């Protein structure tokens, strides 16, 4: 059992009032104290930003020894993030990107709050319908769909579909006649940690001709959409894309087609390695850009947040399997965890997403206040299962097998990226609290 040796006042992470006297004299360093005292990230970050995770998450870890690796997820944080987004962009429709975390607990909570949903497969449609969500609140946002999947969605009452090519447009006309369609354009993803522009989106001029053609073959051109890239920290990226959409809308209007909505996609950043701008910063920039580009004839706005809503609602608890140097001359130790790229942390590919990591001692042990640079890797027999080798992470000098680490802000794209059983390791288990 992990118990608190002291309470440090922090209105975000914990209740500063001690729960009982033995908490004050316990021999163990608790998770939250470690979070404050040990350098959990690379050398550039001198002081870790406050996590959005609630005290419930840390209390859950404190209550007992959990089998690792596991995700601990506080659904209340999702609601808090949703309400912040709605307050910042009150006129925007919010379509949660189900792929970020398709857990029924997340979908159910967001449905109760009035959210709509961006889905990418029949299975995600079924997940939403199982929560009694109207198919009218679903948007089939993937531009790569089998014709039979389009027909399945259309037959269930889904009316909104995205596309970015002529072949996809023809599939929609055949399998979803009369459907409302949104053409996704390719936009600059500079500033994003996880760019998306190579795989998705067509050039602006192609979008104009495709939407004209959509109108001619019985579909209903309703929207333009784009995505500025995941974990986008440059608000100007949305402004540039909005300006380009304005040009397209003008060209379509000249051809008798009125675009009714503009889907700005997702991309709002989670606080992984740095204190990012607040959602209000991005919202103000977006609102001003729409007003400048469209004036009184601005279309309705929609957003498709995924990471922003769920990332900070979860932490991954992991056990150290091995901590060793290959030779006496090695500058850094290798720290191998029981979680890696194949069972939850796929977004560490190319070290794109840099999670904050802090340490937690095994029962009866104490961690050194001194830290050293380490290489962090996963448990599998695959040479690609290295999380961080180029980014300089620091962990306690006496960290060893049996100790644990916490990987912060891991509520997004961890459960869904976890393999079925590569190398015999189980998929990431989860606790929703």
Secondary structure in CASP SS format (residue, H / E / C, confidence):
PFRMAT SS
TARGET T0000
AUTHOR 0000-0000-0000
METHOD secondary structure of the structure
MODEL  1
X C 1.00
X C 1.00
X C 1.00
X C 1.00
X C 1.00
X C 1.00
X C 1.00
X C 1.00
X C 1.00
X E 1.00
X C 1.00
X C 1.00
X C 1.00
X E 1.00
X C 1.00
X C 1.00
X C 1.00
X C 1.00
X C 1.00
X C 1.00
X C 1.00
X H 1.00
X H 1.00
X H 1.00
X H 1.00
X C 1.00
X C 1.00
X C 1.00
X C 1.00
X C 1.00
X H 1.00
X H 1.00
X H 1.00
X H 1.00
X H 1.00
X H 1.00
X H 1.00
X C 1.00
X C 1.00
X C 1.00
X C 1.00
X E 1.00
X C 1.00
X C 1.00
X C 1.00
X C 1.00
X C 1.00
X C 1.00
X C 1.00
X C 1.00
X C 1.00
X C 1.00
X C 1.00
X C 1.00
X H 1.00
X H 1.00
X H 1.00
X H 1.00
X H 1.00
X H 1.00
X H 1.00
X H 1.00
X C 1.00
X C 1.00
X C 1.00
X C 1.00
X C 1.00
X C 1.00
X C 1.00
X E 1.00
X E 1.00
X E 1.00
X E 1.00
X C 1.00
X H 1.00
X H 1.00
X H 1.00
X H 1.00
X H 1.00
X H 1.00
X H 1.00
X H 1.00
X H 1.00
X H 1.00
X H 1.00
X H 1.00
X H 1.00
X H 1.00
X C 1.00
X C 1.00
X C 1.00
X C 1.00
X E 1.00
X E 1.00
X E 1.00
X E 1.00
X E 1.00
X H 1.00
X H 1.00
X H 1.00
X C 1.00
X C 1.00
X C 1.00
X H 1.00
X H 1.00
X H 1.00
X H 1.00
X H 1.00
X H 1.00
X H 1.00
X H 1.00
X H 1.00
X C 1.00
X C 1.00
X C 1.00
X E 1.00
X E 1.00
X E 1.00
X E 1.00
X C 1.00
X C 1.00
X H 1.00
X H 1.00
X H 1.00
X H 1.00
X H 1.00
X H 1.00
X H 1.00
X H 1.00
X H 1.00
X C 1.00
X C 1.00
X C 1.00
X C 1.00
X H 1.00
X H 1.00
X H 1.00
X E 1.00
X E 1.00
X E 1.00
X C 1.00
X C 1.00
X C 1.00
X C 1.00
X C 1.00
X C 1.00
X H 1.00
X H 1.00
X H 1.00
X H 1.00
X H 1.00
X H 1.00
X H 1.00
X H 1.00
X H 1.00
X H 1.00
X C 1.00
X C 1.00
X C 1.00
X E 1.00
X E 1.00
X E 1.00
X E 1.00
X C 1.00
X C 1.00
X H 1.00
X H 1.00
X H 1.00
X H 1.00
X H 1.00
X H 1.00
X H 1.00
X H 1.00
X H 1.00
X H 1.00
X C 1.00
X C 1.00
X C 1.00
X C 1.00
X E 1.00
X E 1.00
X E 1.00
X E 1.00
X E 1.00
X E 1.00
X C 1.00
X C 1.00
X C 1.00
X C 1.00
X C 1.00
X C 1.00
X E 1.00
X E 1.00
X E 1.00
X C 1.00
X C 1.00
X C 1.00
X C 1.00
X C 1.00
X C 1.00
X C 1.00
X E 1.00
X C 1.00
X H 1.00
X H 1.00
X H 1.00
X H 1.00
X H 1.00
X H 1.00
X H 1.00
X H 1.00
X H 1.00
X H 1.00
X H 1.00
X H 1.00
X H 1.00
X C 1.00
X C 1.00
X C 1.00
X E 1.00
X E 1.00
X E 1.00
X E 1.00
X E 1.00
X E 1.00
X C 1.00
X C 1.00
X C 1.00
X C 1.00
X E 1.00
X E 1.00
X E 1.00
X C 1.00
X C 1.00
X C 1.00
X H 1.00
X H 1.00
X H 1.00
X H 1.00
X H 1.00
X H 1.00
X H 1.00
X H 1.00
X H 1.00
X H 1.00
X H 1.00
X H 1.00
X H 1.00
X H 1.00
X H 1.00
X H 1.00
X H 1.00
X H 1.00
X H 1.00
X C 1.00
X C 1.00
X C 1.00
X C 1.00
X C 1.00
X C 1.00
X E 1.00
X E 1.00
X E 1.00
X C 1.00
X C 1.00
X C 1.00
X C 1.00
X E 1.00
X C 1.00
X C 1.00
X C 1.00
X C 1.00
X C 1.00
X C 1.00
X C 1.00
X C 1.00
X C 1.00
X C 1.00
X H 1.00
X H 1.00
X H 1.00
X H 1.00
X H 1.00
X H 1.00
X H 1.00
X H 1.00
X H 1.00
X H 1.00
X H 1.00
X H 1.00
X H 1.00
X H 1.00
X H 1.00
X H 1.00
X H 1.00
X H 1.00
X H 1.00
X C 1.00
X C 1.00
X E 1.00
X E 1.00
X E 1.00
X E 1.00
X C 1.00
X C 1.00
X C 1.00
X H 1.00
X H 1.00
X H 1.00
X H 1.00
X H 1.00
X H 1.00
X H 1.00
X E 1.00
X E 1.00
X E 1.00
X E 1.00
X E 1.00
X E 1.00
X E 1.00
X E 1.00
X E 1.00
X E 1.00
X E 1.00
X C 1.00
X C 1.00
X C 1.00
X C 1.00
X C 1.00
X C 1.00
X C 1.00
X C 1.00
X E 1.00
X E 1.00
X E 1.00
X E 1.00
X E 1.00
X C 1.00
X C 1.00
X C 1.00
X C 1.00
X C 1.00
X C 1.00
X C 1.00
X C 1.00
X H 1.00
X H 1.00
X H 1.00
X H 1.00
X H 1.00
X H 1.00
X C 1.00
X C 1.00
X C 1.00
X C 1.00
X C 1.00
X E 1.00
X E 1.00
X E 1.00
X E 1.00
X C 1.00
X C 1.00
X C 1.00
X C 1.00
X C 1.00
X C 1.00
X C 1.00
X C 1.00
X C 1.00
X C 1.00
X E 1.00
X E 1.00
X E 1.00
X E 1.00
X E 1.00
X E 1.00
X E 1.00
X C 1.00
X C 1.00
X C 1.00
X C 1.00
X C 1.00
X C 1.00
X C 1.00
X C 1.00
X E 1.00
X E 1.00
X E 1.00
X E 1.00
X E 1.00
X E 1.00
X E 1.00
X E 1.00
X E 1.00
X E 1.00
X E 1.00
X C 1.00
X C 1.00
X C 1.00
X C 1.00
X C 1.00
X C 1.00
X C 1.00
X E 1.00
X E 1.00
X E 1.00
X E 1.00
X C 1.00
X C 1.00
X C 1.00
X C 1.00
X C 1.00
X C 1.00
X C 1.00
X C 1.00
X C 1.00
X C 1.00
X C 1.00
X C 1.00
X C 1.00
X C 1.00
X H 1.00
X H 1.00
X H 1.00
X C 1.00
X C 1.00
X C 1.00
X C 1.00
X E 1.00
X E 1.00
X E 1.00
X E 1.00
X C 1.00
END
